[in-house]
Amino acid sequence: MLLSLLRKSKPATVTTANFHLSSTLRRQQPHFSTETHSLSKQALESLVLSRYRHGKFHGLLSDVVAAPPLLLTACQNLKKHTPDTPPPPLTIDSVSTHFFSFQELSFQLCKNSFDVESCCIPVSQRGKRGTPLVLPNLKLKVVIEAIRIVLEVIYDDRFATFCYGGRANLGRHTAIRYLKNSVENPSWWFSVKLDRELFGSSHIDKLCLMLGDKIEDNAFLDLIRRLFECKIVNIELGGVCLGRGLPQESALSSILINVYFNGFDKEVQDLRLRTNKENPKFMEIGLVSAERDSDHVFYKPLTIHAVRFLDEILIVTSGTKIMTLELKNKVVKFLEHDLDLRVDKLSTVIHSAVEEKIDFMGMELQAVAPSVLRPPKTEKAIRAQKKYLRQKEVRLLELKNAKERNRKKLGLKLLKHVFRKLKQSNGFEFAFQIENEVRQIFRTWGEEVVQEFLGSVDERAEWHRNLSAGDFLSLERIRNSLPHDLVDAYDNFQHQVDKYLKPMKAKKMLEEKVKRAEEEDEQKYAQRTIEDLTRRCIKVKAPMELIRKAVRMVGFTNSMGRPRPLTWLMVLEDVDIIKWYAGVGRRWLDFYCCCHNFRTVKIIVTYHLRFSCILTLAEKHEATKRETIKHFTKDLKVSNIDGVEDVHFPSEKEIKMMGDRNLSEPIPVDGALDLVLMRLASDEPSHRCIAHFCDRNDTTVYRIQLQLNGLGKNFINKSIQGCLMGSIHESLHRKCAPLCRLHVSEVYMGRLTLQDIDCTALLDFD
């Protein structure tokens, strides 16, 4: 009896304590904006710039990061959604009800009492020793995103123009677009390779000093330092985990790397400006007086181009090798002495831009002639084009004859109808006049016939010979014996015959047209030859050998290069198998769509991945390939719950239309070939979906399987990781993730990465 009374009184005590805590927070909570919705870009800039005084930003943690509207904006950024069905916007009340208290978080940030250690969850693989992976919970992710937003507003306009990665609309494809469109005539280049090392205490101290140049807020800087100490923000220079959406990578890493390298970017920018000043352009110094003379003078100015994507650096020059060597020494010296970084000097070597390829951002770069990028048509292609044009003319002639035939039939029907009406009655009574319309129709027909006749030189020559033969009126005695009106009419007729039917003028026009076309071809050939001799452009290629090696290593193809099924995918549903293949294919297509050999990547996706998926489905259902294609079709259509057929795998027509024109920023590659979600066949209690700010409870538990984990990391070549696959931390292997139907589909399709789910809420089931 006493125990039951105690159990009943406990919730009341907790409720009373929560009420007192809430009232205390309301009394001590600082005054913020009363806005309950996320902030726009202008509002964010106004909020951050309002703390700018005397050349520095003050009170960022207590007055900006702790502001509920900014925290709500961070929550909205973390919540991913499909562009077709955007969810309703988050509110402070909904977040406080389902996830964590906004008032408590804002109060802790304002008073600098936020406990970072309590929000860090170590994740380790059961039964294996090793360093556990420390991940932030959802509350800490919101704080990190709020810090990233503040740093982006402060530093984004201060970064150099060649700084890519971790910035809005400035990713891999934007850097490649800059190299292809702006860099011309490169002579030498080198890529700075950093030794693989973690951000140590010396790097963190130097980073905080750099942040202190613009931010006068010790609490804000101490919070960033604590994130490093708790291993929540873990930057590995020279690795392969940056910018790939892996769970061990923090969202704050990219912008902190850009801040750390900002001094290096300014140094390179000063070198570029100094070089441009010492080597002015040819036309600016007035050495060429006329534009006509400038066509025969070719001058290659000395230029320096730089591209930095996070910790990958590429320097391109159009000068001598000695000048490039001096520039490389300056760059290496600055990185080693000023930024305290270790440079791999054996890999940081100068290459000839024309004769050697260089690897950058997982792609191969080389300077080539313009004709290599846009090759002229071959003789075979020209013959095929002429054949197509002839076939087109034949089809147009057939359509014209059919049109004339239909007109004739229609005219005969009209005449027959008119004669029948005339016989039956004394005439027609029209309510409107149609003479003008009829004249217009006959005039159009006549003009078409005349144009067709005048277009044929042979027919004009034949008629001109017939009408000009036997010109007896050219004799003077005969002309004098005839009336003058008749002679004048005949002369006028002969003049019109010579004007419209004489073939010499038409033949001359055709010869001039052919001659003009030949001259244009010669001019284009000469211009193309000159450009090939004087210009060099950047050619970007996908590393096809590494892609084929990865395809063969995963098991898409056998040793002969033929598609084969993946037996470890047979436990999935049919739609999940198709989505898994579609996610891998779309991520490869998005990543390499800016490459010159993109057609080869299309073949791998269209043939190898598509038929590997078909063979996997065939082996699962113990059917033949023909029966599987008949059921799912070649586009791998599958019916959803409503019975509507959906196409998840890109169709052949869609892949054919992809290219550089449809350029978009690629989705980070988060171990697409490694991650598989296996659905558990058990009646576990329902859990909330672990996607960021998803409050759905109708979830299914999936086990995370890292298929390449058993091969050993030494087996996976670092170069393959660098261009294709990110390495998911082995601590997540065989963890269980409750996901709703929408978000598990987004994970399979590659639109949702492991950074977009709360990995601290993963479950451990046997």
Secondary structure, DSSP 8 states (H G I E B T S, - for coil): -HHHHHHHHHHHHHHHHHHHHHHHHHHH--------S---HHHHHHHHHTTEETTEEE-HIIIIIT-HHHHHHHHHHH----SSS------HHHHHHHT--HHHHHHHHHTT---SGGGEEEE--TT--S--EEEE-HHHHHHHHHHHHHHHHHHGGGS-TTEESSBTTBSHHHHHHHHHHH--S--EEEEE-B--EE--HHHHHHHHHHHHTTEE-HHHHHHHHHHHHTTSS--EETSS-TTS--TTS-TTHHHHHHHHTHHHHHHHHHHHHHHHHHS--TGGGT----HHHHTT-------EEEEEETTEEEEEESS-HHHHHHHHHHHHHIIIIIS---B-TTT--EEETTT--EEETTEEEEEE-HHHHS----HHHHHHHHHHHHHHHHHHHHHHHHHHHHHHHHHHHHHHHHHHHHHHSS----SS--HHHHHHHHHHHHHHHHHHHHT-HHHHHHHHHHHHS--GGGSHHHHHHS-HHHHHHHHHHHHHHHHHH-HHHHHHHHHHHHHHHHHHHHHHHHHHHHHHHH--EEEEE--HHHHHHHHHHHTSB-TTS-B---GGGTTS-HHHHHHHHHHHHHHHHHHSTTSTTHHHHHHIIIIIIHHHHHHHHHHHTT--HHHHHHHHTTTTEEE-TTS-EEE-S--HHHHHH-SGGG--------STTTEEEEE--S--------BTT------EEEEEEEGGGGG-TTTS-HHHHHHT-----GGGTT-EEEE-HHHHHHHHHTSS-GGGB-GGG-B---
